């Protein structure tokens, strides 16, 4: 919680005028810190039983990407042999796509790609530099 507060106060640090951070900045900080907290909760949770761990991951992170799930397993320090069975279970436990899906363009509510996230960070850095 403390780190979130520091990040939210960052735009006004060193400024003579104390003002509230822009709403867009606050939204990005809150979203990013919430995701980081959820990742920590998943990484710190026991991986036994596997079904509970996988369901907890899906519930907390709402991310259907097996590569992201594997990164979480790497952070937990699981061996590749343990990871393969967990990844297979993960794929089985993912919710099925809506039955009306016709293969056309679909909306995606997954986490932003690393490129999108770095672009947001660059925009924030520019905003902070402008204000200082």
C-alpha positions as CSV (number, residue, x, y, z in Angstrom):
1,X,0.0,0.0,0.0
2,X,2.9,2.4,0.9
3,X,4.5,2.0,-2.6
4,X,1.2,2.8,-4.3
5,X,0.9,6.0,-2.3
6,X,4.4,7.0,-3.2
7,X,3.7,6.4,-6.9
8,X,0.5,8.4,-6.7
9,X,2.3,11.3,-5.1
10,X,5.2,11.1,-7.6
11,X,4.0,13.8,-10.0
12,X,4.0,16.4,-7.3
13,X,7.3,15.5,-5.6
14,X,9.7,18.5,-5.6
15,X,7.0,20.8,-6.9
16,X,6.1,24.0,-5.1
17,X,2.5,23.5,-5.9
18,X,0.9,20.4,-4.4
19,X,-1.8,19.1,-6.6
20,X,-3.6,15.9,-7.2
21,X,-2.2,13.6,-9.9
22,X,-4.1,13.4,-13.2
23,X,-6.9,10.8,-13.2
24,X,-5.3,8.9,-16.1
25,X,-2.0,8.6,-14.1
26,X,-3.8,7.5,-11.0
27,X,-5.8,4.9,-13.0
28,X,-2.7,3.4,-14.5
29,X,-0.8,3.3,-11.2
30,X,-3.8,1.6,-9.4
31,X,-4.3,-0.9,-12.2
32,X,-0.6,-1.8,-12.4
33,X,-0.2,-2.1,-8.6
34,X,-3.3,-4.2,-8.3
35,X,-2.0,-6.6,-11.0
36,X,1.4,-6.8,-9.2
37,X,-0.4,-7.6,-5.9
38,X,-2.4,-10.3,-7.6
39,X,0.7,-11.8,-9.2
40,X,2.4,-11.8,-5.7
41,X,-0.7,-13.5,-4.2
42,X,-0.5,-16.2,-6.8
43,X,3.2,-16.7,-6.6
44,X,3.1,-17.0,-2.8
45,X,0.2,-19.4,-2.8
46,X,0.9,-23.1,-2.4
47,X,0.8,-25.1,-5.7
48,X,-0.7,-28.1,-4.1
49,X,-3.4,-29.2,-4.9
50,X,-2.8,-28.1,-8.5
51,X,-6.5,-27.6,-9.3
52,X,-6.9,-25.1,-6.5
53,X,-3.7,-23.3,-7.6
54,X,-4.8,-23.1,-11.3
55,X,-8.4,-21.9,-10.3
56,X,-6.9,-19.3,-8.0
57,X,-4.6,-18.0,-10.9
58,X,-7.6,-17.8,-13.3
59,X,-9.7,-16.0,-10.7
60,X,-7.1,-13.5,-9.6
61,X,-5.4,-12.7,-12.8
62,X,-8.1,-13.4,-15.4
63,X,-5.3,-14.2,-17.9
64,X,-5.8,-17.1,-20.3
65,X,-2.3,-16.9,-21.7
66,X,-0.3,-20.2,-21.1
67,X,3.0,-18.2,-21.5
68,X,2.0,-15.9,-18.6
69,X,1.0,-18.9,-16.5
70,X,4.4,-20.5,-17.2
71,X,6.2,-17.3,-16.1
72,X,4.3,-17.5,-12.8
73,X,5.4,-21.2,-12.4
74,X,8.9,-20.1,-13.1
75,X,8.7,-17.4,-10.4
76,X,7.5,-20.1,-8.0
77,X,10.6,-22.1,-8.9
78,X,8.8,-25.2,-10.1
79,X,10.7,-27.7,-12.3
80,X,9.8,-28.1,-15.9
81,X,8.5,-31.6,-15.3
82,X,6.1,-30.1,-12.7
83,X,5.2,-27.2,-15.0
84,X,4.1,-29.4,-17.9
85,X,1.3,-31.1,-15.9
86,X,0.2,-27.7,-14.4
87,X,0.1,-26.1,-17.8
88,X,-2.0,-29.0,-19.2
89,X,-4.4,-28.6,-16.2
90,X,-4.5,-24.8,-16.8
91,X,-5.6,-25.3,-20.4
92,X,-8.3,-27.7,-19.4
93,X,-9.6,-25.3,-16.7
94,X,-9.8,-22.2,-18.9
95,X,-13.4,-21.1,-19.6
96,X,-14.6,-22.0,-23.1
97,X,-15.1,-19.1,-25.5
98,X,-18.7,-17.9,-26.0
99,X,-20.7,-20.4,-28.2
100,X,-21.6,-17.5,-30.6
101,X,-18.0,-17.0,-31.6
102,X,-17.8,-17.3,-35.4
103,X,-14.1,-16.8,-35.8
104,X,-14.6,-13.1,-36.6
105,X,-12.9,-10.3,-34.8
106,X,-13.4,-10.4,-31.0
107,X,-12.8,-8.0,-28.2
108,X,-10.0,-9.0,-25.9
109,X,-9.9,-8.0,-22.3
110,X,-6.6,-9.5,-21.5
111,X,-3.7,-7.6,-20.0
112,X,-1.9,-5.2,-22.3
113,X,1.0,-6.5,-24.3
114,X,4.5,-5.6,-23.1
115,X,4.8,-3.1,-26.0
116,X,1.6,-1.4,-25.0
117,X,2.7,-1.3,-21.3
118,X,6.1,0.2,-22.1
119,X,4.4,2.8,-24.3
120,X,2.2,3.8,-21.3
121,X,5.2,4.0,-19.1
122,X,7.0,6.3,-21.6
123,X,4.0,8.5,-21.7
124,X,4.0,8.7,-17.9
125,X,7.7,9.5,-17.9
126,X,7.1,12.4,-20.3
127,X,4.2,13.7,-18.3
128,X,6.3,13.6,-15.1
129,X,9.2,15.4,-16.8
130,X,6.9,18.1,-18.1
131,X,5.5,18.8,-14.6
132,X,8.8,18.9,-12.8
